[in-house]
Amino acid sequence: MAEPGAHNAGGPELEGFRDRTQSAKRGTLAAPVLLPILLVLGVLSLSCTVPRSKVTIEEPKIDAEFAYRDPRIGISFQGFKRKDVKALDRGLSAFYKRQYTEAVLYLEQGRKGARDKAPYDLGLIYVAAARGEIAHAATACEELIKKRPGYFPALETCGDLLATERKDREAIERYRQALKVDAGDARLSMRLSMLRTRLWKQRLAEGNKALQTRDFEAARRAGLSLVELDSKLPDGYRILAKAAAQAEKDEDAYSWAQQAMNRGAGQSEWLAFLASLAMKTAKYAEAAGYYDMLSERDPAYRENAEAARLEFRIQNLPEGPRKAALSQRLTRAQFATLLWLGFVDIRSTPIKGPVEIATDVVDHPERQAIVRAIGLGFLSVSKETHQAGVDWTFSRGEFATAMRKLAVLNTKGKSLPACLATEPASLQALAACGILPLSSARTVTGREALQAIEKTARISREGLLR
């Protein structure tokens, strides 16, 4: 970047030209021949002179609201007339002395014939800004950088004016453009940081307010602006996640929430929010992982982790067992299917005597599991209809009896846990063991049945609760 006043000096002065002419007269060529040649050379030399701008302008203070940077930076005075450069010098000198009327007079005078009007226009913009005509100065500045996109002092000035108008987003863009020209400028870096902080706080407040009023679109705009300002902080992603969740766009919400956590949003409240979104979007393995992290801080989340793992298991089951596990009112056939799945020993436990034939089982897709359940006494066949009632719902009372029977089979003659030892089995006893929760419902859901079968098999085998 050119320094103020560091432009190329002019060519030889007139006295030097006269000396050369006198020397030529004493040379070997005749004066009438040599004189016209030297006159032409002298005119050409003078026409190539680059006028020197002589006003010294100090660098702006780092904390100044307006830089008023030297308008001559980046300007080549090649081809300028001396009088125009002199007018620029006088105009700038008057401006920095706060003699604004004189400054305008000189700047407009020099601008008329100047080859490059940019430094004069910027000087006039300085005067307007100093007089408090901010809107006018800002408009003129934007027009100037349209004509001269890389003009460093104009880019900085436009940023200063926009910042004064509280148009922080636009000001940031102008400062960024100026920093591309001079990346090491301390004032620009400081101004950019200050504006980004101010805008960040403003957008964060707007985003939180929009979430409170459930203005999803306003919250989304604020969140995106925060991410653009600083993509390394979690706050913008948090607002985007919450806005998407309020709009019931759970996949988007989960994606934003994950990014927030990756950037430091690891508080228990946020982990719980992320885990709930993972459950809603059927990402059960991830949900289990998040709930495990939470359970290390609060044991109450262990049940959530178990529920997530159960859903993960169900998600990966074959079609028949998955349909049974998802049933809201478990049927006898679905119970047999889940028993086959959750109690592996049922497949090898010996059956005493022949299995009764049930006509409604013969062509059933889960025939093998149902026949096994009948043979081991979990299901009965009606002597009148010769049917097992595979589509009948399984009551909670029947289910309690079936769980005690499962425990007896699994212990193989060993003593039963106290909660499963009493006969007939009671729902209260199953609840005490943590096998089946008490409920006002008369039937059992598939999820309840799958968990109860697995817990009963484990408790009866190990003799303790896990």
N, C-alpha and C positions, 0 to 999 in steps of 0.2 A: 504494500500500500504506500502511495506517495505521501511524504511528510509535508505539512504546511510550509509553503515557501521554498520547497526543495526542487523546484522545476528548473529546466535547463536555462542557462544564461543566454543573453542575446549574442549576435555576431560581432564583428569588428566595428569599432566606432568610426565616425566620420574622419577624425584626425588620422587614424591609421590608414584610412583610404587615401587621404591627401599625401601622406608620406610615401606610400607606394607609387603614387602618381609622379611625385618629384623624382624618385629614384629612376623611374622608367624614362623620364625625360633625359637623364644622363646616360642612358643605355645606348646600345648599338642601333636600335631601330629608330627611325625618324619619328619625332613626336606626333606629327599629323596622323601617322598610321597607328601608333600604339595607343594614343589617347582614347579613341572611340572604343577600342577593345577593353581597356581598363574601366571605362565608364560602364560598359555592359556588365562586366564581372562584378563591379561594385554594387550595381543595382540588384543583381542576382543574389549577392551576399546579404544585402540588407533585407531582401524579401524572404530569406530563409531564417532570419533572426526569430528566436522564440522569446517573447517578452517575459520578464521575470516579475512575478507577484511578490511584493515585499512585506506585506502585513504579517506579523507574527501572532498566531492564535494559540492559546494554551489548550492542553487536553482537558476534556470535561471532568468534573469531579465525579467520583464513582457513585455517590448518593444523590446526584442532581436529578431533579424531576425531568428537566429537559437538558439534553446534551449540548445542543447548539454546536455540534461538531463542525470543524473547518469545512466549508462547502467546496474548497478547492481540492479536497482529497479525491484522487482518482480522475482528475481533470487534466487533460493535456492542453497546454496553451499554444500548441503549434497552430499557426495561422491566425491567432488573435491579433487585433490591432492594439498598439500600446495604450491608446486612449481608453479602450474598453477595459483592459486589465487595470488601468489606473482607476477607472470608475468603480470596478469591483473592490479594489483595495480600500478606496475611500468609503464605499457603502458598508463594507464589513467593519471597518474601523469605527464608523459612526454607530453601527448597531451595538458593538460590544461596549461602547461608551453610553449606550441607552439613548442615543440621539436618533430616535426612530424616524422622524420626519426627514432629516438629512439622509439617513440610510436609504429610505425609499427613493428619494430623488436620485441619488447616485446609482443605485441598482437598476432602476428603470432606464436611466440614461445609458448605462453600459449595455443593458440587455438588448437595446434596439439594434445595434450593429454586431453583436457578438456572434461568433461562429457556433458556440455551444452555450445555450441559454440556461443550462441546468444550475450552475452555481448561483446565478442571479435569481432564478426562481426560488431556490432553496433559501437564499438570503431574505427574500420577501416573505417566505413562509415563516422564517424565524421572527420577523417583525410582527406578523399577524399573531403568532403564538404568544409573544412577549406582551402584546397589547390585550391579550385575553380573548382574541377572536379564534377560539379553538376549533369550532365547527368549520369555519372558512379555511383555516390553516390545514385541517385534516383532509378536506376535500381536495385542496390544491396539492397536497403532498401525495395523495393517492394518484392524482392525474400525472404527477411528475414521475413516479416510479413505473407507471404504465409506459411512459416514453423511455425511461432509463431504468430497466429492471434490476440491474446490479449496482446501482449507485449507492454506495455504502452509507454516507451520512444521511441520505434521504430515507433509506429503509429504517435507520435508527430513529429518525425524527417522526416518521409515520407511526412507529411503535410507541414512542413517547406520547404522541397526540391521542392515539387510540386508548392508551392506558389511562390518560386523563379523563377521557370520556367513559371510562369503566367498561370499555369493550375489550375485556381481557383476552378472550380467545383470539380475536383478530390481532391484538397487540403481540401476543406470543408468537403468532405466525410471522409477523414482520421482524421480530427480534431473531427468530430462528434463521430467517433469510439473511439477515445482516451477519450473523455468526458464521454463515457459510463463506462469507467474504473475508471475515477476520475472526477466526475461531478462538483466538487468544484474548479478545477484548474483555477486560475485567468488569467494566461497567455493564456491558450487555449481558454477561453471564449472571451478574447480580440481579439485574432487572428481570431477566427471564425467570430466575428462581423465585423472586418475590411475587411475580404475577402468577406463576403456577401454584404457589402456596395459597395465594388469595383466591384464585379461581377454584382450587381444590376444596377449600373450606366452604365456598359458596355452593358448589355442586353437591357436596356431601349433605349440607343442610337441606337443599332442594330435594334430594333423593329420599332422605328420611321423612320429610314432610309429605312427599308424594305417596310413600308407603302407608303412612298413617291415614291419608285420605283415600287410599286404594286407587290412586290415579296411576295405573300400570304404565301407560305410555310415558308420562312425565318421569316416573321413576326409572324407566329403561333409558331414557335420554340422559338423565343425570348419571346413571351407572356407566354408560358408554363413555361419557365425557371424562369421568374419573379414571377409567381404564386408559383412555388416550393420554391423559395428563401424566399418569404414573402406573404403568402396567405391573410394577413389582409389588404394589400394595394391595391388600385384599379387599379394601373397602368398596371399590367399584363392583367387584365380582359379587360381594355380599348383597348389594342393592339389586343387582341384576337377578340373582338367584331368588331373592324374596319376591321381587316383582313377578317373575315367571311363575313362582309357586302360587301367588295370589291369583294369577290369571289361569291357573290349573294347567300350565305347560310344564309338566313334571320333568320331562326329559331335559328340557332347556335348563330348568331350575337345578337339576342334579349336576349338569355339566358346569354351570357357573359356580355352584357351591363347592364342587371339587377343586376348581381353580382357586377359589378363595382359601380353602384349606391348604393347598399347596404353597400358598403365599403367606402362611402364618396364622390363619384363622383356626386355631386348634383348641379353642375354649370348649368346655363341656356342652354349653348351649348350642354351639355351632355344630359340634360332632353329632349331637342328638338330631339336629335339623337335617344334616346330611344323611344320617342313617335312616331317618323316616322317608326321605326322598328315594333312597336306595330301595326301600321296601315297596314304595309306590310304583317304582319303575321296574320291579321284579329283578333287581340286582341283589339277590339274597346273600350270595357269598360275601359281597362287599359290605352289605348291611351287618352281617354277622361279625365281620372284622371291626367295624366301627363300634358296635355294641360291646365287643370284647374290650376295646380300648376304654370305653366308658365304664365298664364294670370294674376295671382296675381302680377307678376313682370312686365309683359308687356301685356296690354289689347289687343294688336293685335292678341294674340293667342286665343281669345275667339271664333273667327270663326272656328279655327281648332278644338276646343273642341266641338262645335256644329256639325261640320262635322263628328267627331268621334262618337258622340251620335247617329247621323242619321244612320251611318253605323251599329252601334250596333242594332238599331231598325230593320233595314232591315234584318240583319243577323237572327233575331229571328221571322220574319214574317212567316206566312203560305206560302205554295209554290206559290199559285196564286199571292197574293200581292207582295211577294218577287220578283217574275219574272217581275212584272210590275215595281217595284221600280228600278230594275237593267237594265231596257230597255234603250237603247241609243236613240231610236226614239219612243216616247210614242204613242200608238194607242188609239183609242176612247174607246175600251173595257178596256184597262189598266187604262185610266183616270177614268172611272166609278169605277173600282176596288179600286183605291187609294182614290177616293172621299168617297166611302163607309167606307174606313179604317180611313181616316184623319178627316172626318167631321161626328161625331157620330149622330148629329141631323138629318142627311139625312134619317135615318131609321124611324124616327117618324114624319117628316114634312108631313102634309096633301097634297095629290095630288088632283088638281082640275080636275074633269072629268076623263073619261076612258083613259087608256094608249094605245097609238098606238101599234099595233102588228108589230114587225119586224121579218122577216123570218130568218135572220141570228143571232137572239138572242135565239130562241126557245131552241136549244140544246147546247147553250154555257155554259161552266162550271161556268162562272161568271154571269149567267143570272139574278140573283136577283139584283145585283148591277147595271147592265146595264138597266134593266127595271125601276129601281128607278131613275136613271139619266135621262132617257127619260121622265118619268112622271113629273119630276121637271123642265124640259126644258133645261137641260145641253146638251142633245144630241137630234138630230132630226131624223125623219124617212122619207126617200124619198117616195113621193106619187107615183112615177113611178115604182120603184123597190121594194117598201115595205121593204127596208133594212136600218139598222142604220149605215152601213159601219163600223162595229166593228173593222175591221183590218186596217182601214185607219189611217194614222198618224195624230196627233193632232198638228196643226200649232200654233205658238206662238201667233198670232193674235186671234185665236179661244180660246186659253187658257186665254188670258187677259179678254175676254168677260165672260168666265166661272167664273173667279175669282171675277169679279164685281157682277155677279149673286149670287155667294156664299155669298158675303158680304151682299147683300140685304136680302137674306133669314135669315142670322144669326142675323142681327140687329133687325128684326121683327118690322119694322116701325120707328125705331130710326134713327137719323142722321148718315150718313156714315163718316168715316175719309176722310179728304180732298183728299188724294191720290186715293181714291176709289169712290169719289162722282161724278166725271165727266163721261158723257156718250157721245159717246162710250168710253170704257176703253182703255187706251193706255199702251204700254209697258214701256214708260218713267215713267208713274205714278206708275206702279208696282215696277219699279226699285227704285223710290224715297221712296216707303214704305219699301223697303228691302224685297219685296216678291219674285221678279224674276229678276235676273241680266240681264242687256242688253247683247245681243249676236248677232253675225252675223249669227248664225244658224237659220233656218226657223222652226225647230221643237223643241220640249221640251224633255228633258231626264226624266226618271222615278224619279231620285233623285230630280231634280228641281221641278217636279210636287208635290211630297210628301211634300217637305219643303214649297212650295208655298201654298198648300191647308191648311196646319197646321197654317202657319203664317197669312193667310187671315182670317181664322176662329178666331184666337186669337185677331188680330187687330180689326176686326169688332165687336167682343164681348166686348173687354175691352177699345177700343177707344184709344189705345196708343201702341207704339212700345216697345217690350221687347228684 
